[in-house]
Amino acid sequence: MNITKSNEHIWRNLYEAAHEFQKLAPWKWMYDDDLFGVENPADDSIGYCCVMGNAGEMYALAVYLGIEGLRSYWETSDTAVTSPLSAMFIQKCLMVSFEETKYLEDEDKKQIDTLGFSYKRGQAKPQFRDYSPGYAPWFINEEQAIYLTTAIKQAIGVAKKYQLDDDYLDHEEEPEAYLLRVCKANEDGLTWQNKWEIPALEEENENEDNTNNENDSKEGKGKVIDMASAAKISWAKSNLPKQDSVFLVDLAFLPTPVMGEERPYYPQLFIWIDAESGMIIMPEDDIDEIIYAPGEFENNYLKAFFTQLESIGHIPERIVLSNEALNELLAPIAESLDIELHFDPDDMSLQMAQMMMMQMLSGGNMLDPDLFDINPN
């Protein structure tokens, strides 16, 4: 983000707030599970703040944006459910971290020079990033800088009170409630106060379900199995034999980002792995047919599915997957082809297969099936 005379105060305020937070060093008495929320005055949304650094590895403040951001925090924190490989792709937050100069990008250094800040030799410097699911960390924009400044200032106040009272973030009657810092506008600006609230996760899920039900009633099953899909299903039944095989199927992020129109993203690979042989299934003609930018797969999953089906040359008996969204997408077409879908969100086999696949893609297309516990029968 270029700094101009008209927006210089925004970036200066951000850096000054970060310097104050760094000087306070609240990671000395706070842990990364001491979450609290800060309202965004611009749109009334809530960002959930996480102070990092108690373990001495990374010093930062992450602000997880909304319910989706809070979910991403929980998922990345629960290593029993989410692999480290997957966790790096799903975060939704703004972050200020304090880095050695060698880890700063040229844009970071340019901002610091433009604003005229100087640091002692070896002193860590603020770095501001936007983490969005499926995308590589990227520079924040002006609007994000304004909110992150607000969040940092409120985090300083919360951290000081927590230092004096380690029960400050605990609600006796509602242990699942989070302390929120919310604001009201008045003639003098904004007045901040505390509010306790349990995140409305169930309510959001109900709204999503109601929306999906309404869409189903309006558009019907034909939304998924349209005429083109029906034709492909008919072709597969007529031309591909049914075999007693099992495939691990997932939509996995590749760890190397590529540059998109506005920022780098992690491509998603629609992977099929033969559970018996460990072979990674790849199209003969063009691997791009099963690689997608974030958000693209939902509009192309039928083409990707039949591309992989043609690659294996038969209709399998069973498909194993742990991705709920993928399970919902593939369920109608699998039913039409009489393929059993085995969905288990806690199945670690796919996560292990993903990690092995990343290591093998550069040197071959075979995985050792004994390295993950899959029963092909």
Backbone hydrogen bonds in HBPLUS format (Angstrom, degrees):
<---DONOR---> <-ACCEPTOR-->    atom                        ^
c    i                          cat <-CA-CA->   ^        H-A-AA   ^      H-
h    n   atom  resd res      DA  || num        DHA   H-A  angle D-A-AA Bond
n    s   type  num  typ     dist DA aas  dist angle  dist       angle   num
A0008-GLU N   A0004-THR O   2.83 MM   4  5.54 121.0  2.18 149.7 161.7     1
A0010-ILE N   A0007-ASN O   2.98 MM   3  5.41 133.4  2.21 110.4 122.6     2
A0012-ARG N   A0008-GLU O   2.91 MM   4  6.08 158.6  1.95 155.8 162.9     3
A0013-ASN N   A0009-HIS O   2.97 MM   4  5.94 160.2  2.01 139.5 144.9     4
A0014-LEU N   A0010-ILE O   3.15 MM   4  6.36 148.9  2.25 137.6 146.1     5
A0015-TYR N   A0011-TRP O   3.01 MM   4  6.27 167.4  2.03 152.5 154.2     6
A0016-GLU N   A0012-ARG O   2.93 MM   4  6.09 164.1  1.95 153.5 158.4     7
A0017-ALA N   A0013-ASN O   2.97 MM   4  6.08 155.1  2.03 143.7 150.1     8
A0018-ALA N   A0014-LEU O   2.98 MM   4  6.23 155.8  2.04 147.9 155.0     9
A0019-HIS N   A0015-TYR O   2.84 MM   4  6.12 153.7  1.91 150.7 158.0    10
A0020-GLU N   A0016-GLU O   3.09 MM   4  6.30 155.2  2.15 143.8 149.8    11
A0021-PHE N   A0017-ALA O   2.98 MM   4  6.25 155.9  2.04 147.5 154.2    12
A0022-GLN N   A0018-ALA O   2.86 MM   4  6.05 159.4  1.91 150.6 156.3    13
A0023-LYS N   A0019-HIS O   2.92 MM   4  6.11 155.7  1.98 146.0 152.5    14
A0024-LEU N   A0020-GLU O   2.99 MM   4  6.20 151.0  2.07 143.8 151.4    15
A0025-ALA N   A0021-PHE O   3.05 MM   4  6.27 148.9  2.15 145.5 153.5    16
A0028-LYS N   A0025-ALA O   3.15 MM   3  6.14 165.4  2.18 126.2 128.9    17
A0029-TRP N   A0026-PRO O   3.09 MM   3  5.81 157.5  2.14 119.2 123.8    18
A0030-MET N   A0026-PRO O   2.92 MM   4  5.93 128.2  2.19 146.7 161.5    19
A0034-ASP N   A0031-TYR O   3.08 MM   3  5.53 164.1  2.11 119.1 120.5    20
A0049-CYS N   A0036-PHE O   2.60 MM  13  5.39 157.1  1.65 179.5 171.7    21
A0037-GLY N   A0179-LEU O   2.76 MM 142  6.13 168.0  1.78 154.3 158.4    22
A0181-ARG N   A0037-GLY O   2.77 MM 144  6.01 153.1  1.85 134.1 141.7    23
A0038-VAL N   A0047-GLY O   2.80 MM   9  5.33 149.1  1.89 148.4 158.7    24
A0047-GLY N   A0038-VAL O   3.01 MM   9  5.33 165.3  2.03 139.9 144.2    25
A0039-GLU N   A0181-ARG O   2.90 MM 142  6.11 167.5  1.91 171.0 166.7    26
A0040-ASN N   A0045-SER O   2.74 MM   5  5.34 154.4  1.80 159.0 163.3    27
A0043-ASP N   A0040-ASN O   3.15 MM   3  5.88 142.2  2.30 120.9 128.3    28
A0044-ASP N   A0040-ASN O   2.73 MM   4  5.12 140.9  1.88 174.2 172.3    29
A0066-GLY N   A0046-ILE O   2.81 MM  20  5.29 150.3  1.90 154.8 164.8    30
A0048-TYR N   A0064-TYR O   2.74 MM  16  4.87 159.2  1.78 142.5 143.4    31
A0064-TYR N   A0048-TYR O   2.79 MM  16  4.87 160.1  1.83 143.5 136.8    32
A0050-CYS N   A0062-ALA O   2.80 MM  12  5.16 150.2  1.89 154.6 161.8    33
A0062-ALA N   A0050-CYS O   2.98 MM  12  5.16 166.9  2.00 149.4 151.2    34
A0052-MET N   A0060-ALA O   2.85 MM   8  5.01 173.1  1.86 149.2 149.7    35
A0060-ALA N   A0052-MET O   3.15 MM   8  5.01 163.1  2.18 122.0 123.7    36
A0056-GLY N   A0053-GLY O   2.86 MM   3  5.08 156.5  1.91 109.5 117.4    37
A0098-PHE N   A0059-TYR O   3.04 MM  39  5.81 147.5  2.15 166.4 167.1    38
A0061-LEU N   A0096-VAL O   2.89 MM  35  5.45 152.1  1.97 152.4 161.7    39
A0096-VAL N   A0061-LEU O   3.02 MM  35  5.45 160.1  2.06 150.9 156.2    40
A0063-VAL N   A0094-LEU O   2.73 MM  31  5.14 163.1  1.75 161.9 166.3    41
A0094-LEU N   A0063-VAL O   2.96 MM  31  5.14 153.9  2.03 135.1 139.9    42
A0065-LEU N   A0092-LYS O   3.14 MM  27  6.14 150.3  2.24 136.1 145.1    43
A0069-GLY N   A0065-LEU O   2.90 MM   4  4.43 138.3  2.08 133.9 132.5    44
A0070-LEU N   A0066-GLY O   2.94 MM   4  6.26 154.6  2.01 147.4 154.9    45
A0071-ARG N   A0067-ILE O   2.85 MM   4  6.10 157.5  1.90 151.5 157.2    46
A0072-SER N   A0068-GLU O   3.02 MM   4  6.28 153.1  2.10 142.2 149.6    47
A0073-TYR N   A0069-GLY O   2.98 MM   4  6.34 142.8  2.12 143.5 153.8    48
A0073-TYR N   A0070-LEU O   3.13 MM   3  5.02 120.7  2.50  91.2 106.0    49
A0074-TRP N   A0070-LEU O   3.03 MM   4  6.40 163.2  2.06 152.9 155.9    50
A0075-GLU N   A0071-ARG O   2.86 MM   4  6.11 162.6  1.89 155.8 160.9    51
A0076-THR N   A0072-SER O   2.96 MM   4  6.02 160.0  2.00 143.0 148.3    52
A0077-SER N   A0073-TYR O   2.92 MM   4  6.01 137.2  2.11 143.9 156.0    53
A0078-ASP N   A0074-TRP O   3.00 MM   4  6.11 135.5  2.20 142.1 152.6    54
A0081-VAL N   A0078-ASP O   3.08 MM   3  5.64 153.8  2.15 113.0 120.1    55
A0082-THR N   A0078-ASP O   2.93 MM   4  6.08 177.0  1.93 163.0 164.0    56
A0086-SER N   A0083-SER O   3.01 MM   3  5.27 120.9  2.38 103.5 117.2    57
A0087-ALA N   A0083-SER O   2.88 MM   4  6.08 158.1  1.93 157.4 164.8    58
A0089-PHE N   A0086-SER O   3.02 MM   3  5.65 161.5  2.06 119.3 125.2    59
A0090-ILE N   A0087-ALA O   3.43 MM   3  5.67 160.9  2.47 109.1 113.7    60
A0134-GLY N   A0089-PHE O   2.83 MM  45  5.27 154.4  1.90 151.8 160.6    61
A0093-CYS N   A0131-TYR O   2.89 MM  38  5.15 146.8  2.00 135.2 146.0    62
A0131-TYR N   A0093-CYS O   2.78 MM  38  5.15 172.6  1.78 172.9 170.7    63
A0095-MET N   A0129-ARG O   2.91 MM  34  5.31 155.2  1.97 155.0 159.2    64
A0129-ARG N   A0095-MET O   2.90 MM  34  5.31 159.0  1.95 151.7 158.2    65
A0097-SER N   A0127-GLN O   2.94 MM  30  5.31 160.6  1.98 151.9 156.5    66
A0127-GLN N   A0097-SER O   2.79 MM  30  5.31 139.0  1.96 157.4 163.6    67
A0099-GLU N   A0125-LYS O   2.86 MM  26  5.26 155.8  1.92 151.5 144.4    68
A0125-LYS N   A0099-GLU O   2.79 MM  26  5.26 163.3  1.81 145.6 144.6    69
A0103-TYR N   A0100-GLU O   2.95 MM   3  5.65 158.2  2.00 121.1 127.8    70
A0104-LEU N   A0101-THR O   3.04 MM   3  5.33 165.2  2.06 113.4 118.1    71
A0108-ASP N   A0105-GLU O   3.05 MM   3  5.23 120.5  2.42 100.1 114.3    72
A0109-LYS N   A0105-GLU O   3.11 MM   4  6.51 163.8  2.14 156.6 160.1    73
A0110-LYS N   A0106-ASP O   2.87 MM   4  6.05 152.0  1.95 147.8 156.1    74
A0111-GLN N   A0107-GLU O   3.06 MM   4  6.28 155.1  2.12 145.2 150.6    75
A0112-ILE N   A0108-ASP O   3.11 MM   4  6.43 164.9  2.13 153.3 156.8    76
A0113-ASP N   A0109-LYS O   2.96 MM   4  6.17 163.1  1.99 150.7 155.3    77
A0114-THR N   A0110-LYS O   2.88 MM   4  6.01 160.1  1.92 149.2 155.0    78
A0115-LEU N   A0111-GLN O   2.99 MM   4  6.19 155.4  2.05 151.3 157.1    79
A0116-GLY N   A0112-ILE O   3.01 MM   4  6.13 119.7  2.39 135.6 150.9    80
A0117-PHE N   A0112-ILE O   3.25 MM   5  5.65 148.2  2.35 155.3 156.0    81
A0116-GLY N   A0113-ASP O   3.14 MM   3  5.00 140.8  2.30  93.8 105.3    82
A0123-GLN N   A0120-LYS O   2.95 MM   3  5.32 165.1  1.98 133.3 134.5    83
A0130-ASP N   A0138-TRP O   2.71 MM   8  5.19 158.4  1.75 151.8 159.4    84
A0138-TRP N   A0130-ASP O   3.06 MM   8  5.19 155.5  2.12 135.2 142.9    85
A0135-TYR N   A0132-SER O   2.96 MM   3  5.48 161.9  1.99 142.7 144.1    86
A0266-TYR N   A0134-GLY O   2.81 MM 132  5.48 173.1  1.82 148.3 150.5    87
A0136-ALA N   A0264-PRO O   3.14 MM 128  5.52 159.6  2.18 119.8 126.1    88
A0145-ALA N   A0141-ASN O   2.91 MM   4  6.13 148.8  2.00 148.7 158.4    89
A0146-ILE N   A0142-GLU O   3.09 MM   4  6.41 150.4  2.18 148.5 154.8    90
A0147-TYR N   A0143-GLU O   3.31 MM   4  6.64 164.4  2.33 147.9 150.8    91
A0148-LEU N   A0144-GLN O   2.85 MM   4  5.98 164.2  1.87 152.9 158.1    92
A0149-THR N   A0145-ALA O   3.00 MM   4  6.07 151.5  2.08 141.7 148.8    93
A0150-THR N   A0146-ILE O   3.21 MM   4  6.52 157.2  2.27 143.8 149.3    94
A0151-ALA N   A0147-TYR O   2.86 MM   4  6.19 161.7  1.89 156.5 161.6    95
A0152-ILE N   A0148-LEU O   2.90 MM   4  6.07 159.5  1.94 149.3 154.3    96
A0153-LYS N   A0149-THR O   3.06 MM   4  6.27 164.2  2.08 151.3 155.2    97
A0154-GLN N   A0150-THR O   2.99 MM   4  6.23 161.9  2.02 153.4 158.4    98
A0155-ALA N   A0151-ALA O   2.82 MM   4  5.95 148.7  1.92 144.3 153.9    99
A0156-ILE N   A0152-ILE O   2.97 MM   4  6.25 144.8  2.10 146.2 154.8   100
A0157-GLY N   A0153-LYS O   3.34 MM   4  6.69 157.0  2.39 143.8 148.2   101
A0158-VAL N   A0154-GLN O   2.98 MM   4  6.28 163.0  2.01 152.6 157.1   102
A0159-ALA N   A0155-ALA O   2.86 MM   4  5.92 161.9  1.89 147.7 153.1   103
A0160-LYS N   A0156-ILE O   3.09 MM   4  6.27 153.8  2.16 146.6 152.7   104
A0161-LYS N   A0157-GLY O   3.24 MM   4  6.51 156.2  2.30 145.6 151.3   105
A0162-TYR N   A0158-VAL O   2.87 MM   4  6.08 154.0  1.94 151.6 159.9   106
A0163-GLN N   A0159-ALA O   2.96 MM   4  6.09 142.2  2.11 141.3 150.7   107
A0164-LEU N   A0161-LYS O   3.18 MM   3  5.26 129.6  2.45  96.0 108.4   108
A0165-ASP N   A0161-LYS O   2.97 MM   4  6.17 136.8  2.16 141.1 154.0   109
A0168-TYR N   A0165-ASP O   3.01 MM   3  5.43 157.0  2.06 122.1 123.6   110
A0170-ASP N   A0167-ASP O   3.02 MM   3  5.21 166.1  2.04 114.3 117.6   111
A0177-ALA N   A0174-GLU O   2.94 MM   3  5.51 165.6  1.96 122.2 126.9   112
A0178-TYR N   A0197-GLU O   2.81 MM  19  5.42 172.4  1.82 139.4 137.6   113
A0197-GLU N   A0178-TYR O   3.06 MM  19  5.42 153.9  2.13 141.4 149.5   114
A0180-LEU N   A0195-LYS O   2.64 MM  15  5.01 155.5  1.69 159.9 167.4   115
A0195-LYS N   A0180-LEU O   2.87 MM  15  5.01 134.6  2.08 145.1 153.0   116
A0182-VAL N   A0193-GLN O   2.98 MM  11  5.60 160.6  2.01 168.1 168.1   117
A0193-GLN N   A0182-VAL O   2.89 MM  11  5.60 155.8  1.95 160.8 168.4   118
A0184-LYS N   A0191-THR O   2.89 MM   7  5.22 141.9  2.04 137.9 150.2   119
A0191-THR N   A0184-LYS O   2.82 MM   7  5.22 159.3  1.86 148.2 155.1   120
A0186-ASN N   A0189-GLY O   2.76 MM   3  5.26 160.4  1.80 152.7 155.3   121
A0189-GLY N   A0186-ASN O   3.09 MM   3  5.26 162.6  2.12 109.1 114.4   122
A0201-LEU N   A0199-PRO O   2.90 MM   2  5.65 139.4  2.06 101.5  90.8   123
A0204-GLU N   A0200-ALA O   3.17 MM   4  6.30 154.3  2.24 140.2 146.6   124
A0205-ASN N   A0201-LEU O   3.03 MM   4  6.30 156.5  2.09 148.5 154.9   125
A0206-GLU N   A0202-GLU O   2.92 MM   4  6.18 154.3  1.99 149.0 155.9   126
A0207-ASN N   A0203-GLU O   2.99 MM   4  6.26 153.8  2.06 145.4 152.3   127
A0208-GLU N   A0204-GLU O   2.97 MM   4  6.24 153.5  2.04 146.9 154.0   128
A0209-ASP N   A0205-ASN O   2.88 MM   4  6.15 156.4  1.94 147.9 154.5   129
A0210-ASN N   A0206-GLU O   2.87 MM   4  6.08 159.5  1.91 150.1 155.6   130
A0211-THR N   A0207-ASN O   2.95 MM   4  6.14 156.0  2.00 144.3 150.9   131
A0212-ASN N   A0208-GLU O   2.89 MM   4  6.14 157.7  1.94 147.4 153.8   132
A0213-ASN N   A0209-ASP O   2.84 MM   4  6.08 156.3  1.89 149.5 156.2   133
A0214-GLU N   A0210-ASN O   2.92 MM   4  6.13 156.3  1.97 147.2 153.4   134
A0215-ASN N   A0211-THR O   2.93 MM   4  6.18 157.2  1.98 148.0 154.3   135
A0216-ASP N   A0212-ASN O   2.86 MM   4  6.10 154.7  1.92 147.2 154.5   136
A0217-SER N   A0213-ASN O   2.94 MM   4  6.18 155.4  2.00 147.3 153.4   137
A0218-LYS N   A0214-GLU O   3.02 MM   4  6.21 143.5  2.15 142.5 152.3   138
A0219-GLU N   A0215-ASN O   2.82 MM   4  5.90 166.2  1.84 156.1 159.6   139
A0220-GLY N   A0216-ASP O   2.59 MM   4  4.72 139.1  1.75 126.1 138.2   140
A0223-LYS N   A0220-GLY O   3.18 MM   3  6.06 170.7  2.19 121.2 124.1   141
A0224-VAL N   A0221-LYS O   2.91 MM   3  5.77 154.8  1.97 126.5 131.3   142
A0225-ILE N   A0221-LYS O   3.18 MM   4  6.41 157.8  2.23 155.0 154.6   143
A0230-ALA N   A0226-ASP O   2.83 MM   4  6.05 160.7  1.87 155.0 161.1   144
A0231-ALA N   A0227-MET O   2.94 MM   4  6.16 148.3  2.05 144.0 152.0   145
A0232-LYS N   A0228-ALA O   3.11 MM   4  6.43 151.3  2.20 142.0 149.2   146
A0233-ILE N   A0229-SER O   2.85 MM   4  6.15 156.9  1.90 153.9 160.9   147
A0234-SER N   A0230-ALA O   2.91 MM   4  6.10 159.1  1.96 145.0 150.7   148
A0235-TRP N   A0231-ALA O   2.90 MM   4  6.14 154.3  1.97 143.3 150.6   149
A0236-ALA N   A0232-LYS O   2.86 MM   4  6.10 159.4  1.90 149.2 154.5   150
A0237-LYS N   A0233-ILE O   2.97 MM   4  6.23 160.5  2.01 152.5 157.2   151
A0238-SER N   A0234-SER O   3.08 MM   4  6.24 146.7  2.19 142.5 151.4   152
A0239-ASN N   A0235-TRP O   2.87 MM   4  5.95 142.4  2.01 149.9 160.1   153
A0240-LEU N   A0236-ALA O   2.86 MM   4  5.22 153.9  1.93 141.8 145.3   154
A0315-ILE N   A0241-PRO O   2.80 MM  74  6.03 166.5  1.82 151.5 155.9   155
A0243-GLN N   A0315-ILE O   3.00 MM  72  6.14 163.7  2.03 156.2 158.0   156
A0245-SER N   A0243-GLN O   2.88 MM   2  5.56 135.1  2.09 104.5  91.1   157
A0317-GLU N   A0245-SER O   3.06 MM  72  5.33 133.2  2.29 127.9 141.0   158
A0318-ARG N   A0245-SER O   3.13 MM  73  6.52 155.0  2.19 160.7 164.7   159
A0275-ALA N   A0246-VAL O   3.00 MM  29  5.64 165.9  2.02 147.8 150.5   160
A0247-PHE N   A0318-ARG O   3.16 MM  71  6.63 153.1  2.23 145.5 152.2   161
A0320-VAL N   A0247-PHE O   2.86 MM  73  6.14 166.8  1.87 156.1 160.2   162
A0248-LEU N   A0273-ILE O   2.82 MM  25  5.01 163.5  1.85 151.1 152.1   163
A0273-ILE N   A0248-LEU O   2.86 MM  25  5.01 149.4  1.96 142.5 151.7   164
A0249-VAL N   A0320-VAL O   2.95 MM  71  6.09 168.2  1.97 163.7 165.1   165
A0250-ASP N   A0271-ILE O   3.10 MM  21  5.47 154.6  2.17 145.7 151.6   166
A0271-ILE N   A0250-ASP O   2.89 MM  21  5.47 136.4  2.08 155.9 166.5   167
A0252-ALA N   A0269-LEU O   2.94 MM  17  5.22 157.2  2.00 152.5 146.4   168
A0269-LEU N   A0252-ALA O   2.66 MM  17  5.22 167.7  1.68 157.8 157.9   169
A0254-LEU N   A0267-PRO O   2.78 MM  13  5.56 162.4  1.81 167.7 170.6   170
A0258-VAL N   A0265-TYR O   2.84 MM   7  5.57 157.1  1.90 158.3 160.2   171
A0265-TYR N   A0258-VAL O   2.81 MM   7  5.57 157.1  1.86 159.5 161.9   172
A0260-GLY N   A0263-ARG O   3.03 MM   3  5.23 148.7  2.13 112.3 121.6   173
A0268-GLN N   A0292-TYR O   2.75 MM  24  5.11 167.5  1.76 153.1 157.6   174
A0292-TYR N   A0268-GLN O   2.84 MM  24  5.11 155.2  1.90 142.4 150.9   175
A0270-PHE N   A0290-ILE O   2.93 MM  20  5.32 165.3  1.95 158.5 163.2   176
A0281-ILE N   A0272-TRP O   2.85 MM   9  5.35 177.8  1.85 161.1 161.2   177
A0274-ASP N   A0279-MET O   2.91 MM   5  5.23 162.4  1.94 153.3 154.7   178
A0278-GLY N   A0274-ASP O   2.72 MM   4  5.06 147.4  1.82 142.7 151.9   179
A0367-LEU N   A0278-GLY O   2.62 MM  89  4.40 149.9  1.70 122.8 133.2   180
A0280-ILE N   A0365-ASN O   2.90 MM  85  5.28 174.2  1.90 148.0 148.9   181
A0289-GLU N   A0286-ASP O   3.18 MM   3  5.90 168.0  2.19 116.8 120.5   182
A0290-ILE N   A0287-ILE O   3.01 MM   3  5.80 169.7  2.02 122.4 125.8   183
A0291-ILE N   A0288-ASP O   3.39 MM   3  4.97 172.6  2.39  98.7 100.6   184
A0296-GLU N   A0293-ALA O   3.02 MM   3  5.56 165.9  2.04 141.6 143.5   185
A0299-ASN N   A0296-GLU O   3.13 MM   3  5.72 143.2  2.27 114.1 123.2   186
A0300-ASN N   A0297-PHE O   2.82 MM   3  4.97 155.5  1.88 110.0 118.5   187
A0301-TYR N   A0297-PHE O   2.84 MM   4  5.40 108.3  2.36 165.7 170.9   188
A0304-ALA N   A0300-ASN O   3.05 MM   4  6.31 163.5  2.08 154.8 160.1   189
A0305-PHE N   A0301-TYR O   2.78 MM   4  5.92 156.0  1.84 146.9 153.3   190
A0306-PHE N   A0302-LEU O   3.07 MM   4  6.30 172.2  2.07 154.5 155.2   191
A0307-THR N   A0303-LYS O   2.92 MM   4  6.03 143.3  2.06 143.7 154.6   192
A0308-GLN N   A0304-ALA O   3.08 MM   4  6.32 159.0  2.12 149.0 152.9   193
A0309-LEU N   A0305-PHE O   2.90 MM   4  6.17 150.9  1.99 145.5 155.0   194
A0310-GLU N   A0306-PHE O   2.95 MM   4  6.01 158.6  2.00 141.1 145.6   195
A0311-SER N   A0307-THR O   3.07 MM   4  6.27 140.3  2.23 134.7 146.0   196
A0312-ILE N   A0308-GLN O   3.11 MM   4  6.47 146.6  2.22 148.5 154.7   197
A0313-GLY N   A0309-LEU O   3.06 MM   4  6.24 136.0  2.26 139.2 151.8   198
A0340-GLU N   A0317-GLU O   3.04 MM  23  6.22 165.9  2.06 147.2 144.4   199
A0319-ILE N   A0340-GLU O   2.83 MM  21  6.23 156.1  1.89 166.0 170.9   200
A0342-HIS N   A0319-ILE O   2.74 MM  23  6.01 173.7  1.74 167.1 167.6   201
A0321-LEU N   A0342-HIS O   3.04 MM  21  6.32 164.2  2.07 151.9 153.8   202
A0344-ASP N   A0321-LEU O   3.14 MM  23  6.60 154.3  2.20 150.5 158.2   203
A0327-ASN N   A0323-ASN O   2.89 MM   4  6.11 151.0  1.98 149.4 158.5   204
A0328-GLU N   A0324-GLU O   3.01 MM   4  6.34 153.9  2.08 151.6 157.3   205
A0329-LEU N   A0325-ALA O   3.09 MM   4  6.36 152.6  2.17 143.8 151.2   206
A0330-LEU N   A0326-LEU O   2.97 MM   4  6.13 160.9  2.00 153.1 157.4   207
A0331-ALA N   A0327-ASN O   2.99 MM   4  5.84 134.0  2.20 142.8 153.0   208
A0334-ALA N   A0330-LEU O   2.84 MM   4  5.89 158.1  1.89 163.4 170.8   209
A0335-GLU N   A0331-ALA O   2.97 MM   4  6.07 157.1  2.02 150.8 156.8   210
A0336-SER N   A0332-PRO O   3.09 MM   4  6.33 152.7  2.17 141.7 148.8   211
A0337-LEU N   A0333-ILE O   3.14 MM   4  6.37 138.5  2.32 137.6 147.9   212
A0337-LEU N   A0334-ALA O   3.17 MM   3  5.12 126.8  2.47  92.9 106.5   213
A0339-ILE N   A0334-ALA O   2.80 MM   5  4.88 177.6  1.80 146.8 147.4   214
A0338-ASP N   A0335-GLU O   3.13 MM   3  4.91 161.2  2.16 100.5 105.6   215
A0347-ASP N   A0344-ASP O   3.06 MM   3  5.35 166.8  2.08 116.8 119.4   216
A0352-MET N   A0348-MET O   3.02 MM   4  6.30 160.7  2.05 155.6 160.5   217
A0353-ALA N   A0349-SER O   2.84 MM   4  6.06 153.6  1.91 145.6 154.0   218
A0354-GLN N   A0350-LEU O   2.78 MM   4  5.98 153.3  1.85 147.2 154.2   219
A0355-MET N   A0351-GLN O   3.08 MM   4  6.36 163.5  2.11 148.6 151.6   220
A0356-MET N   A0352-MET O   2.99 MM   4  6.23 160.8  2.03 149.2 154.7   221
A0357-MET N   A0353-ALA O   2.77 MM   4  5.92 151.2  1.85 146.3 155.4   222
A0358-MET N   A0354-GLN O   2.98 MM   4  6.30 155.9  2.04 155.0 159.6   223
A0359-GLN N   A0355-MET O   3.37 MM   4  6.66 149.8  2.47 139.5 146.7   224
A0359-GLN N   A0356-MET O   3.13 MM   3  5.21 120.6  2.50  95.5 110.0   225
A0360-MET N   A0356-MET O   2.98 MM   4  6.21 138.5  2.15 143.7 156.0   226
A0360-MET N   A0357-MET O   3.01 MM   3  4.99 123.9  2.33  94.0 109.3   227
A0361-LEU N   A0357-MET O   2.85 MM   4  5.86 143.5  1.99 159.7 165.7   228
A0363-GLY N   A0360-MET O   2.87 MM   3  5.27 143.3  2.00 111.4 123.0   229
A0364-GLY N   A0360-MET O   2.74 MM   4  5.43 127.2  2.02 170.2 172.9   230
A0371-LEU N   A0368-ASP O   2.98 MM   3  5.66 166.6  2.00 122.8 127.2   231
A0372-PHE N   A0369-PRO O   3.39 MM   3  5.86 166.4  2.41 109.8 113.6   232
A0374-ILE N   A0372-PHE O   3.05 MM   2  6.03 116.2  2.48 113.3  97.4   233
